[in-house]
Amino acid sequence: MRKGLPITLASVLLVLLAGCAGSTTSGISSSSSGLHYTSTLKSLNDSGASGTANLTLDGNRLLIHIKVSGLVPGQNHPQHIHGDPTKTASCPPATAIDKNGLITLASGTPFYGPLALGLDAPVANGTGAVDYTHSFTLSTDDKDKLSHLTSHVIVVHGVMVNGEYDGTVPAACGTIVEGR
């Protein structure tokens, strides 16, 4: 009977390991399930910032990966999903520039709409780059705000204004589109 014990334990371990093979630490499966979205982030306010965002919505889980370069090094850069499921959000055009020559939070809001989901404010590295990945468990309220995700935009904030850092001024924006 002792000879069969090591084989049985080995079999159980193989079954357990096989069951864990597709999981990640974020709790999101590495499978292709869920709805996939992308966004190309383009510079606002001559910030020089640009990048990409990839989003996967699977039930009440949202996995976001944002890569941006051209940001102010060493500063926090708040980033959000903006929009309202009842109307299509857009990135602010040049006509949104205010009397001070900037697209501000106030002058941009009529275009990109209210905050739908805050995504943290990562610090840009020494070259002005951010590589941000986060998995969210969405509440019912969050899911309602994010319904029709393709009518939303991603905004990354934080630029230099008159030699001072302003974390509210938009640095980059991109519309969310269906991906893959």
Secondary structure as UniProt FT lines:
FT   TURN            2..3
FT   HELIX           4..20
FT   TURN            21..22
FT   TURN            25..26
FT   STRAND          35..43
FT   TURN            45..46
FT   STRAND          50..58
FT   TURN            59..60
FT   STRAND          61..69
FT   TURN            73..74
FT   STRAND          79..84
FT   TURN            85..86
FT   HELIX           94..96
FT   TURN            99..100
FT   HELIX           105..112
FT   STRAND          115..118
FT   TURN            126..127
FT   STRAND          130..137
FT   HELIX           140..146
FT   HELIX           149..151
FT   STRAND          152..161
FT   TURN            162..163
FT   STRAND          164..178
//
